[in-house]
Amino acid sequence: MLPPPTLWWRNLGRYEKNWLIIAFIWCILLTAMMPLWFSLGRQNVPATSYRVTPKQYLQTVNNFVQQYKIGEEKGIPVVEPPAGDVYLLGRQWQWYPILKLKKGVQYRLHLSSTDVVHGLSIQPVNLNLTVSPGYDYVVTLTPTTSGDFSLVCNEYCLVGHHVMVGKMIVDEK
């Protein structure tokens, strides 16, 4: 096995050179588009994050559940909070609690994990967020559609990852 010649591109055929040029131009174009997608695409969720210990966040979620619990579904509390701060906890292998929100009402959704990194995907709207232990990730959320939404973990979180599904219920006002 020999290393390629110093000027390897001189030995390329016409078609190989054309494909190499097309690939290079495509890379330059996509690189140039990244700032435009960032600023004009409105694809980045407006959010802030704060440092928090998993123990503190768990206590905050438990207080939230105790204050706004309206029932249970399969042993998981269902909470119906007013507009404002709403807390969701990711832990192996569940989203806790079940949130019951109102359509058209603005909420500040707080997300954190007590164990490993999780990925929150709200389906079918396909909103994807990373949930990390040690951080309270706050997203401004205004539900625009009523119905039941699945909360799916899209970041591998070990053995029970495939069963980590939660629920968000959005009712009409």
C-alpha positions as a printed Julia matrix, in Angstrom:
173×3 Matrix{Float64}:
   0.0    0.0     0.0
   1.45   3.34   -1.05
   0.4    6.82    0.05
  -1.36   8.95   -2.55
   0.85  11.16   -4.66
   1.48  14.63   -3.27
  -0.83  16.27   -5.82
  -3.52  13.58   -5.84
  -6.14  15.77   -7.53
  -4.15  16.05  -10.77
  -4.88  12.39  -11.48
  -8.64  12.79  -11.17
 -10.83  12.21  -14.18
 -13.22  14.84  -15.54
 -16.27  13.45  -13.71
 -14.42  13.12  -10.39
 -13.24  16.73  -10.65
 -16.81  17.9   -11.4
 -18.21  16.07   -8.36
 -15.43  17.41   -6.16
 -16.18  20.97   -7.3
 -19.94  20.49   -6.77
 -19.36  19.11   -3.25
 -17.05  22.0    -2.37
 -19.55  24.61   -3.63
 -22.37  22.88   -1.72
 -20.31  22.98    1.51
 -19.59  26.68    1.07
 -23.28  27.4     0.34
 -24.53  25.51    3.42
 -21.92  27.17    5.63
 -23.05  30.58    4.38
 -26.7   29.66    5.03
 -26.17  28.76    8.71
 -26.28  32.36   10.02
 -29.38  32.98    7.9
 -31.16  29.9     9.26
 -30.23  30.99   12.77
 -31.47  34.57   12.43
 -34.36  34.25    9.97
 -35.5   30.67   10.38
 -37.13  31.05   13.8
 -36.1   27.49   14.55
 -34.42  28.18   17.85
 -36.67  27.94   20.87
 -36.43  31.07   23.06
 -35.03  29.74   26.3
 -32.86  30.47   29.28
 -31.11  28.12   31.67
 -30.11  28.24   35.3
 -27.82  26.08   37.44
 -29.73  23.92   39.9
 -28.94  20.76   41.82
 -31.03  17.7    40.99
 -32.15  17.59   44.63
 -33.37  21.22   44.52
 -35.19  20.68   41.25
 -36.86  17.49   42.51
 -38.11  19.38   45.57
 -39.45  22.19   43.36
 -41.29  19.67   41.15
 -42.74  17.86   44.17
 -44.02  21.18   45.59
 -45.49  22.03   42.16
 -47.25  18.65   41.96
 -48.6   18.97   45.5
 -50.01  22.43   44.76
 -51.67  21.75   41.38
 -52.5   18.02   41.36
 -55.99  17.26   40.03
 -55.76  13.48   39.67
 -53.64  10.54   38.62
 -53.18   8.49   35.48
 -51.46   5.11   35.83
 -49.92   6.23   39.12
 -48.49   9.46   37.68
 -49.97  12.72   38.99
 -51.86  14.99   36.57
 -51.37  18.7    37.29
 -53.33  21.67   35.98
 -51.38  24.85   36.76
 -52.39  28.43   35.94
 -50.44  30.51   33.41
 -46.85  30.99   34.49
 -44.24  28.51   35.66
 -44.76  24.81   34.87
 -42.27  22.12   35.91
 -41.42  18.88   34.1
 -38.87  16.37   35.36
 -37.03  13.8    33.29
 -35.76  10.77   35.12
 -35.12   7.2    34.21
 -37.53   6.28   32.6
 -40.4    8.69   32.91
 -41.52  12.26   32.36
 -43.05  13.53   35.59
 -45.81  14.77   36.02
 -48.52  14.75   33.35
 -49.21  18.38   32.41
 -52.71  19.65   31.67
 -52.44  23.06   29.99
 -54.85  25.52   28.36
 -54.74  26.39   24.66
 -53.59  29.95   24.0
 -52.17  30.48   27.49
 -48.48  31.28   27.86
 -46.4   29.1    30.18
 -42.77  29.04   31.24
 -41.9   25.34   30.97
 -39.04  24.41   33.32
 -37.15  21.24   32.36
 -34.45  19.33   34.18
 -33.24  15.82   34.89
 -32.23  14.12   38.12
 -29.97  11.48   36.58
 -28.7   11.57   32.98
 -29.17  13.66   29.85
 -32.6   13.2    28.25
 -34.07  14.65   25.09
 -37.64  15.93   25.2
 -39.57  15.6    21.97
 -43.17  16.83   22.02
 -45.07  14.87   19.38
 -46.67  15.38   16.91
 -45.45  19.03   16.85
 -41.81  17.85   16.84
 -40.44  20.33   19.36
 -37.07  18.94   20.54
 -35.16  20.06   23.64
 -32.2   18.73   25.59
 -32.76  18.11   29.3
 -29.6   17.94   31.41
 -29.07  17.32   35.11
 -27.8   20.39   36.93
 -29.63  22.84   34.68
 -33.14  24.3    34.83
 -33.91  24.89   31.16
 -36.82  27.36   30.81
 -38.81  27.53   27.58
 -41.65  29.94   26.85
 -44.5   27.84   25.51
 -47.97  28.82   24.27
 -50.02  25.8    23.14
 -51.84  26.54   19.87
 -53.57  23.2    19.39
 -55.69  21.23   21.82
 -55.34  17.48   22.26
 -53.1   14.88   23.85
 -49.38  15.14   23.11
 -46.73  12.5    23.7
 -43.52  13.44   25.45
 -40.82  11.17   24.08
 -37.2   10.89   25.18
 -35.04  11.19   22.07
 -31.65  10.92   23.81
 -30.53   7.4    24.7
 -30.76   7.13   28.5
 -29.79   3.5    29.02
 -31.81   0.31   29.27
 -35.37   1.63   29.7
 -35.06   4.44   27.16
 -37.63   2.87   24.82
 -40.39   3.15   27.45
 -39.74   6.78   28.45
 -42.95   8.37   27.22
 -44.93  11.05   29.04
 -48.07  13.03   28.31
 -49.19  16.63   27.91
 -52.88  17.43   27.65
 -53.95  20.73   26.08
 -57.59  21.76   26.62
 -59.58  24.55   25.04
 -59.9   27.6    27.33
